[in-house]
Amino acid sequence: MVQLHVKGVVRSSRQSMDFCATSLLYFGALLYVIVQLARFAFADADFTLLWAVVFGNKPENKLQGKVVWITGASSGIGEELACQLARLGARLILSARREGELERVKRCCLERSNLQEKDILVLPLDLLDRGSHEAKMKSAVQHFGNIDVLINNGGRTQRSLCLDTNVEVYQALMDLNYLGTVSMTKQVLPHMTERGTGVVVTISSVVGMAGVPLATGYSASKHALQGFFNSLRTELTDYPGITISTVLPGPVQSQIVQNAFTEQLGKPVATAGDQQHKMQTSRCVRLILVGIANQIQEMWIAQQPFLLAFYLWQYAPTWAWAFTNFLGRKRVQNFKAGLDADLAYFTKPKPKTS
Ligand SMILES: NC(=O)c1ccc[n+]([C@@H]2O[C@H](COP(=O)([O-])OP(=O)(O)OC[C@H]3O[C@@H](n4cnc5c(N)ncnc54)[C@H](OP(=O)(O)O)[C@@H]3O)[C@@H](O)[C@H]2O)c1
């Protein structure tokens, strides 16, 4: 009888221990999910890139002394790339059309870094003038001897409905964002394959993966870049020293809206709006530099809800269509009501004031 009682006590204490262990396991799993969801809610880049921020190579150690050629260096993301790279001790080639602005960026870089005058080359170029790119490449190599990193950043967006937009605008977007970038890459690539080393970074966009209204041509040009560089990366597997990276930012503070194409060539945007709600340029650029230092091949950089859009488009496209349609409908309604299309995600449509 006593033996039976002891056995019963042992069994019940084992059961309660099992119960405890199982509960702990469930609690741990639940806690893990909650922590990951909280991290995701506040994340501003994909998890690979955020992992590299904490545990990966530091740009300070990897980019010092490198020769980096930046297109679109006269404003926005390109200007900030120049400033941060200068502080890291990278030598720079600054390109865009406006020479005066490039000189301003150069002065700013020199003031905030230990670089010397000869460490920064201002090399104005028009991405549309593809015939001039070979000579620009020669000038760059003549000055520095080699190019370690090309950052294809120059480009323009679009703010217009497809039904209202001239085909010439679509052609201009492809000429600039796609062919201009391809042309620059083709100039630099033989130099990199000959040396067996180099990095080509291209600033694509969230719309290089997703679709978004008012930017049918822009989105198409960035999709084209994604296709081009994904294929090129695979083509270069015999050159393990060459890294092809694409960066897909969501909305970032810059001059991009003011410079956007509209329905007709030469027609400026009506409302550029306040850019403050967008990601800070400095944060976006720091993440890009971490990505370059860690040879990350694709970087998703965006605050929520845009980061969620990346994950949905990648892993659950059917949900992505519903999500994009929900946001997109609002964007079109607000655009038609005369509001800035980007800010429109976060505001209510207002009737147009005459
Ligand atoms: N800001 C965002 O929200 C965002 C999001 C995703 C992707 N992006 C991409 O980021 C890149 C940089 O844009 P940003 O936001 O920094 O805009 P931005 O401030 O307007 O800068 C665009 C740059 O491109 C240059 N550019 C324009 N047309 C050119 C041409 N024909 N030849 C050479 N350079 C030209 C401009 O210089 P000049 O006028 O002096 O030539 C300027 O330096 C673009 O590729 C854009 O698509 C931006």
The ligand as a Gaussian input file, in Angstrom:
#p B3LYP/6-31G(d) Opt

LIG

0 1
 N       14.650000      58.992000     -52.026000
 C       13.929000      57.914000     -52.110000
 O       12.865000      57.820000     -51.502000
 C       14.417000      56.745000     -52.929000
 C       13.825000      55.502000     -52.711000
 C       14.253000      54.429000     -53.466000
 C       15.254000      54.586000     -54.398000
 N       15.812000      55.808000     -54.596000
 C       16.863000      55.938000     -55.623000
 O       17.968000      56.580000     -55.061000
 C       18.724000      57.203000     -56.088000
 C       19.093000      58.609000     -55.648000
 O       17.935000      59.386000     -55.570000
 P       17.705000      60.500000     -54.437000
 O       16.564000      60.061000     -53.643000
 O       18.939000      60.845000     -53.778000
 O       17.170000      61.711000     -55.378000
 P       17.813000      63.116000     -55.737000
 O       18.108000      63.879000     -54.501000
 O       16.885000      63.716000     -56.727000
 O       19.191000      62.743000     -56.451000
 C       19.210000      62.235000     -57.745000
 C       20.617000      62.370000     -58.315000
 O       20.627000      61.853000     -59.647000
 C       21.314000      62.760000     -60.482000
 N       20.825000      62.702000     -61.846000
 C       19.574000      62.915000     -62.314000
 N       19.558000      62.860000     -63.658000
 C       20.835000      62.615000     -64.048000
 C       21.469000      62.461000     -65.318000
 N       20.788000      62.565000     -66.466000
 N       22.793000      62.206000     -65.356000
 C       23.507000      62.120000     -64.206000
 N       22.972000      62.257000     -62.983000
 C       21.644000      62.507000     -62.915000
 C       21.040000      64.124000     -59.855000
 O       22.086000      65.035000     -60.181000
 P       22.029000      66.171000     -61.313000
 O       20.660000      66.740000     -61.319000
 O       23.080000      67.151000     -60.862000
 O       22.407000      65.490000     -62.580000
 C       21.097000      63.800000     -58.378000
 O       22.409000      63.873000     -57.922000
 C       17.856000      57.134000     -57.336000
 O       18.308000      56.097000     -58.172000
 C       16.486000      56.794000     -56.803000
 O       15.714000      56.100000     -57.741000
 C       15.424000      56.898000     -53.889000

